[in-house]
Amino acid sequence: MKFRHKKGRFQDTARKGIYVLPNALTLCGMFCGFFAIIQAVDGNYLLAAWAIVVANIFDGLDGWIARLTNTSTRFGVELDSLSDLVAFGVAPAVMMYKWALLPFERLGWAAAFLFAACGALRLARFNVQTVTSSSKSFKGLPIPAAATVIASLVIFYYEFWEGIPEKHFFFPLIIIVTSLLMVSTLKFHGLKEIDFREKKPFWLLILFVVILFFLLVHPQIAIFVFAMIYVSVGIIENTWLLLKRRGEKHPAEQAVAALPDSAGESKNEPH
């Protein structure tokens, strides 16, 4: 009996520990975001950008572990949103303001605030949708992806474009477009759509190996390229679907428009 009692206590303790793990990873992501803010204020923009990338890794891990261990809770969802706002909303906004938007004065900090505000709105909408909808796709560019776009541009700049003064004219446009994509109604795919516990095509494993290879060989280029591909594919796919819907509407509208003429002709026909 004592053995069973101790075993039961151990299982309860282990179960509580599982709940701690995803939330601890979430806090690690928040720490990376806070660290990025500190580094941006100190002028270490490249380090701040890498901290945002690392925060993205923690953000993916906490959700994956919570789903894998079936320990998703409302507390975890709320904590994850707060962490995302710090790491992917405030941190990129502060970094971009200090690095590229400062010369624009009021317009600069307004653009930085736009990014943080759109990120907050995107998170609030996502939290509502998780309650009312079971869809695994995202409405609007996910805030971690938006932050990765900004961070990868900074990393790519220091790798290839350092010394080019045009950054002050190029990046304000990028941050405004990225902000608007977050609050748009465009649908973007997420990793939640892929259930790694089920059998997958062999090409998916090959794709994973290729991505891992590029990340290990040249992460500065790989992160930038993958971020651009993700956003571009989402925009192209939504544009194609919109054009397809409009193409389907035109034949129907033409058929409806032809109905009154047909009715009129039938009335004039002799009986």
ABEGO torsion letter per residue (X at the ends): XAAAAAAAAAAAAAAAAAAAAAAAAAAAAAAAAAAAAAAAAAGBAAAAAAAAAAAAAAAAAAAAAAAAAGABBAAAAAAAAAAAAAAAAAAAAAAAAAAAAAAAEAAAAAAAAAAAAAAAAAAAAAAAAAAABABABBBEBBAAAAAAAAAAAAAAAAAAABGBAAAAAAAAAAAAAAAAAAABABBBBBAAABBAABBBBAAAAAAAAAAAAAAAABAAAAAAAAAAAAAAAAAAAAAAAAAAAAAAAAAAAAAAAAAAAAAAAAAABBX
